[in-house]
Amino acid sequence: MATPVFEEFDPASDCDCPGCRHRRRLSPRAPAGRLPGRPAAHRAVTVAAAASAALGAGVAATVPAAAHAPRSPDVPAGEERGTPQGRKAPLHGPGGRPAKQAAPAVPRGITRAEIVARAMTWVAAKVPYRMDDYWSDGYRQDCSGYVSMAWKLPGNEWTGSLGQYGVRISKEELQPGDILLFHNPANPESGSHVVIFGGWTDDTRTSYTAYEQTRPHTRRRTTPYPYWNDSDRYVPYRYRGVTTSAAGGEPGTASPGAPAATPFPGASFFGPGADNAYVTQLGRMLVARGAGRFYGFAPGSRWTDADRRATRAFQLAQGWRGPAADGLPGPRTWELLVSGGGRDIPAETPGPATPSGFLPASSHGVPGYPGRAMFRPGAHNRYVEQLGRQLVRKGFGRHYTTGPGPRWSEADRRNVEDFQRAQGWRGGAADGYPGPETWRRLFS
């Protein structure tokens, strides 16, 4: 599988401002006859307008680009007309012809890992957005066709019918493979959209990784929750066929869940150019196994040399050599990390003077910096206590009411800030969170 990358695109065809959306609605979307799902009302209005012009009507009537029928109580969801996504349709085979396929009585079982992997295939292929065309797998190349494909549905759904395949959930319940759905029943062309949730990108749960089919082609991008616009109208849904035996899928950075249940996603998710939440999860697992010194900042979603060196250090700790310790995680490396098995990464330079349980001194006499991820609200680890004890030794412990402990607190932050200000730092350089230079000076 090719590694997805971010790309530049011409905003003229992808701009989402009100003016551009209005112009796209009034402009032809494809040559005549290309939209088999175009409602009859639209054809009637078009013919009537042409006839009126031919008869020399004195006043030209304004003709809408598409007729939109408001949702009626007696019309089942999914049968309304006027959607810009294309209507419900079967899978299509060679030549764009509908393929005969009976719908199963119950949703197909599928794991979260499989949903995300299927979504990634379109990202890697950069499938163009075309609401009247079908990709080689038989699914329509629009937002709802994309979700139908990722969920492995028996046919092509649209925003008005996808909900029947899922159950509504809360924001707190979101997991990779779920969707965020906005269907506007009064006017489906106005804003209706659906994206696949790939995992939280921050601890505040204000942004997430979204997989979506949009102009000009399928993409994966960090998105504000719940979406860029119409933020009060998106509803989280979970596919009814998701199996609970393997809660895989792309892990969220703020809610790692049970890491042992996350299957190995495949080698294509790691290495130069990779940018995904599996890289974040890998980094965090490595830091927990003693690789903090390789990271100058919290592990992120973009693959770096720090990830490679940390992975290799873990592999070497298992006694592996040669190609088995190349710094790229394989199934066995991943299995040991998510299960907590194998040996931890040894410290750089063991020394008898090192207090038990703490990082030993490195070759230059300063304990290895464990990374910024170890010092933030909610953190609970041995490095926080080591930091606090050193602050007290240096005379910067006045904010502690009890002895320094392993849980990060406001007292830790204020004591670090005092130390940073004593170095002459101000502003963001004295924010109370220790970076590599703060750590070096504190332990020198």
Salt bridges, closest charged atoms under 4 A:
GLU7 OE2 - ARG219 NH2 3.96
ASP14 OD2 - ARG219 NH2 3.93
ASP16 OD1 - ARG21 NH1 3.68
ASP16 OD1 - ARG24 NH2 4.00
GLU80 OE2 - ARG71 NE 3.07
GLU114 OE2 - LYS152 NZ 3.43
ASP132 OD2 - ARG34 NE 3.63
ASP133 OD1 - ARG34 NH2 2.89
ASP133 OD2 - ARG130 NE 3.92
ASP142 OD2 - ARG140 NE 2.61
GLU157 OE1 - LYS88 NZ 3.73
ASP178 OD1 - ARG112 NH1 3.08
ASP178 OD2 - ARG238 NH2 3.09
GLU189 OE2 - ARG29 NH2 2.79
GLU189 OE1 - HIS68 NE2 3.09
ASP203 OD2 - ARG376 NH1 3.21
GLU212 OE1 - HIS193 NE2 2.75
GLU212 OE2 - ARG221 NE 2.78
GLU250 OE2 - ARG220 NH2 3.70
ASP275 OD2 - ARG302 NH2 3.05
ASP305 OD1 - ARG308 NE 2.78
ASP305 OD2 - ARG309 NE 3.18
GLU335 OE1 - ARG332 NH1 3.25
ASP344 OD1 - ARG289 NE 2.40
GLU348 OE2 - ARG293 NE 3.98
GLU385 OE2 - ARG389 NH2 2.79
GLU410 OE2 - ARG413 NH2 2.76
GLU417 OE1 - ARG413 NH1 3.17
GLU417 OE2 - ARG421 NE 3.29
ASP418 OD2 - ARG398 NE 3.19
ASP418 OD2 - HIS399 NE2 2.96
GLU437 OE2 - ARG440 NH2 2.54
GLU437 OE2 - ARG441 NE 2.88
